[in-house]
Amino acid sequence: MIYLLLLISLGYNKNLYDTITESKVKNTIVLAHEVKGGSMFSTKGRYALRVIIDLAEQNSDNPVPLKDIAERQEISKKYLEIIAKKMVEAGFIAGASGKHGGYRLTRRPDEYTVGEIIELMEGPIIPVSCLAPDAEECPRKGKCKTISMWEEFAKLEHDFFYGKKISDLIG
């Protein structure tokens, strides 16, 4: 895993991790995020992908009840309600209330990228906080020897996740 290798080569330490996680750029995924747990993304991002994939696999014009998605995905319906609400607000899925209510995709599976879903739920996918869209300009910007490496890595990450379509993940 490239992330772990970079952390090892950079000499990962807990104080750096604590500093990063307590920084003001909290909605940014940083390279050291959850290294001990082996996961870079939170359950919100991962479960949002699972909801979109589930809806794509149902291939139905009729709304799919969230209860059914929760059962198939073995995720709490209550937690999925939070995730679904955010995806409805962003226009990724449409919701219908009532007896025959549920959710459906607003686009074809090949029109969704993994990157846009992850960024909706997690925030920008970047390796270091100084590359965040709302980051203050770093006083070391002009003399930083590693910024070009981080920018290159951020481009690789972006291109990878935005190059993956939901249709690539369904059978």
C-alpha positions in Angstrom: 0.0 0.0 0.0 1.6 3.2 -1.2 0.3 5.3 1.8 1.9 3.1 4.4 5.2 3.1 2.5 5.2 6.8 2.3 4.5 7.1 6.0 7.2 4.7 6.9 9.7 6.5 4.7 8.7 9.8 6.3 9.1 8.5 9.8 5.5 8.4 11.0 5.1 9.5 14.6 2.1 9.8 16.9 2.7 13.5 17.7 2.5 14.4 14.0 -0.7 12.3 13.7 -2.2 14.1 16.7 -1.3 17.5 15.3 -2.7 16.7 11.9 -6.0 15.3 13.3 -6.5 18.3 15.5 -5.7 20.9 12.8 -8.4 23.3 11.6 -8.6 21.4 8.3 -10.7 18.6 9.8 -12.7 17.7 6.7 -9.5 16.8 4.8 -8.3 13.3 4.5 -4.6 13.3 5.4 -2.0 10.7 4.7 -1.7 9.7 8.4 -5.4 9.3 8.9 -6.3 6.1 10.8 -3.0 4.4 9.9 -3.2 2.1 12.9 -6.7 0.9 11.8 -5.5 0.4 8.3 -8.2 2.6 6.8 -7.9 5.9 5.1 -11.6 6.7 4.7 -14.3 6.8 7.3 -17.4 4.7 7.2 -19.4 7.6 5.8 -17.4 7.5 2.5 -17.2 3.7 2.3 -20.9 3.2 3.1 -22.0 5.9 0.6 -20.2 3.9 -2.1 -22.0 0.8 -0.9 -25.4 2.5 -1.1 -24.7 3.8 -4.7 -23.4 0.4 -5.7 -26.5 -1.3 -4.1 -28.9 1.0 -6.0 -27.0 0.4 -9.2 -27.2 -3.3 -8.8 -31.0 -3.1 -8.2 -31.3 -1.5 -11.6 -34.8 -0.3 -10.8 -36.7 2.8 -11.8 -38.8 2.3 -8.6 -37.5 3.6 -5.3 -35.5 1.1 -3.2 -36.4 1.2 0.5 -33.5 2.2 2.7 -34.5 -0.7 5.0 -33.7 -3.2 2.2 -30.4 -1.5 1.5 -29.5 -1.6 5.2 -30.3 -5.3 5.4 -28.3 -6.2 2.3 -25.3 -4.1 3.3 -25.6 -5.0 7.0 -25.4 -1.4 8.0 -27.7 0.4 10.5 -30.7 2.0 8.8 -30.3 5.0 11.1 -26.7 5.6 10.0 -27.7 5.2 6.3 -30.4 7.9 6.8 -27.6 10.4 7.5 -25.6 9.3 4.5 -28.6 9.2 2.2 -29.7 12.7 3.3 -26.4 14.1 2.3 -26.4 12.3 -1.1 -30.0 13.6 -1.8 -28.9 17.1 -1.0 -26.1 16.8 -3.4 -28.3 15.4 -6.1 -26.6 12.0 -6.3 -29.7 10.1 -5.4 -33.4 11.0 -5.2 -35.7 10.1 -2.4 -39.4 9.4 -2.3 -41.6 9.3 0.8 -44.5 7.1 1.6 -45.6 3.5 1.5 -43.6 2.8 -1.8 -40.8 5.2 -0.9 -37.1 4.8 -1.0 -34.1 5.9 -3.1 -33.0 5.7 -6.7 -30.0 6.9 -8.6 -30.3 10.2 -10.5 -27.7 9.1 -13.1 -26.5 6.0 -14.8 -23.8 4.0 -12.9 -21.2 5.0 -15.5 -21.8 8.7 -14.7 -20.7 8.5 -11.1 -17.1 8.5 -10.1 -15.8 7.0 -6.8 -13.9 10.3 -6.3 -17.0 12.5 -6.3 -18.8 10.2 -3.8 -15.8 10.0 -1.5 -15.2 13.8 -1.6 -18.9 14.5 -1.0 -18.8 12.5 2.2 -15.2 13.0 3.3 -14.0 16.3 1.9 -11.0 16.8 -0.4 -8.8 13.8 -1.0 -5.3 15.1 -0.3 -2.2 13.7 1.3 -1.2 16.8 3.3 -3.2 19.6 4.9 -1.3 22.4 3.1 -2.9 21.3 -0.2 -6.4 21.7 1.2 -8.6 24.2 -0.8 -9.1 26.3 2.4 -5.6 26.0 3.8 -3.7 29.1 4.8 -0.7 29.7 2.7 2.3 27.9 4.2 5.2 30.2 5.1 7.6 27.6 3.8 5.9 27.4 0.4 8.7 29.0 -1.6 11.4 26.8 0.0 9.6 23.6 0.6 11.5 20.7 -0.9 8.6 18.2 -0.7 5.6 20.2 -2.0 6.1 19.0 -5.6 6.1 15.4 -4.4 2.9 15.9 -2.5 1.3 17.7 -5.4 2.2 14.8 -7.7 0.9 12.3 -5.2 -2.4 14.2 -4.8 -2.8 14.1 -8.6 -2.3 10.4 -8.6 -4.9 9.9 -5.9 -7.3 12.2 -7.7 -6.9 10.6 -11.0 -7.2 7.1 -9.5 -10.5 7.8 -7.7 -12.0 10.0 -10.4 -11.0 7.4 -13.0 -13.1 4.7 -11.3 -16.8 4.7 -12.2 -19.5 2.9 -10.2 -20.1 0.8 -13.3 -16.5 -0.5 -12.9 -17.4 -1.9 -9.5 -20.6 -3.8 -10.3 -20.6 -7.2 -11.9 
